[in-house]
Amino acid sequence: MTELDWQRAEPEDGEEDLPYLEVAAGPDGRIYMRESSDPDTVVITTQAKWDAFLKGVKAGEFDDFAEEPTAEAPPHSA
């Protein structure tokens, strides 16, 4: 996996030591994802599924996962 060009968002101030998601497009057309704290565990998906995920992010389909929990709404469980 070292031949992949891993990309990640720039950390915000004070978040340099936190784990982050890295993403790479493979030469086989698939998308590779890993967490910086566990780079040996890699998730692989298709370009079509990645594109659908990005479209959902841009449309706000996952915004409720990013919001801070309130007293009325319990946090999401995995």
C-alpha positions in Angstrom: 0.0 0.0 0.0 3.0 2.3 0.2 2.8 3.1 -3.6 -0.6 4.9 -3.1 -0.7 8.7 -2.8 -2.6 9.0 0.5 -4.6 12.3 0.9 -6.1 13.8 4.0 -7.6 17.1 5.1 -5.3 19.5 6.9 -5.9 19.3 10.7 -7.3 22.3 12.5 -5.3 24.0 15.2 -4.8 21.7 18.1 -5.9 18.6 16.2 -2.5 17.6 14.8 -2.2 14.5 17.2 -5.7 13.2 16.5 -6.3 10.3 14.2 -7.7 11.2 10.7 -9.0 9.5 7.6 -6.7 9.1 4.7 -8.0 8.3 1.2 -6.2 7.2 -2.0 -7.2 6.4 -5.5 -5.6 3.1 -6.6 -4.2 2.3 -10.0 -6.9 -0.4 -10.3 -9.7 2.3 -10.1 -10.7 1.4 -6.5 -10.7 3.8 -3.5 -8.6 3.0 -0.5 -9.3 4.4 3.0 -7.4 4.0 6.3 -7.2 5.7 9.6 -3.9 7.3 10.5 -3.8 5.6 13.9 -4.1 2.1 12.2 -2.5 2.4 8.7 -2.3 -1.3 8.2 -6.1 -1.7 8.2 -7.4 -0.5 4.8 -10.9 -0.4 3.5 -11.4 -0.7 -0.2 -14.5 0.5 -2.2 -15.4 1.1 -5.8 -15.3 4.5 -7.4 -19.1 4.4 -7.9 -19.7 3.9 -4.2 -17.2 6.6 -3.3 -18.9 9.0 -5.7 -22.3 8.2 -4.2 -20.9 8.8 -0.7 -19.4 12.2 -1.7 -22.7 13.2 -3.3 -24.5 12.3 -0.1 -22.0 14.4 2.0 -22.5 17.4 -0.3 -26.3 17.0 -0.1 -26.1 17.0 3.7 -27.3 13.4 4.2 -24.8 12.9 7.1 -25.0 16.3 8.8 -26.8 14.8 11.8 -23.7 12.7 12.6 -21.6 15.9 12.8 -23.9 17.8 15.1 -23.3 18.0 18.8 -25.8 15.9 20.7 -28.4 17.9 22.6 -30.3 17.0 25.8 -33.3 16.1 23.6 -31.4 13.9 21.2 -29.2 11.1 22.4 -25.9 10.6 20.5 -25.8 8.0 17.6 -24.6 4.6 18.6 -22.4 2.4 16.3 
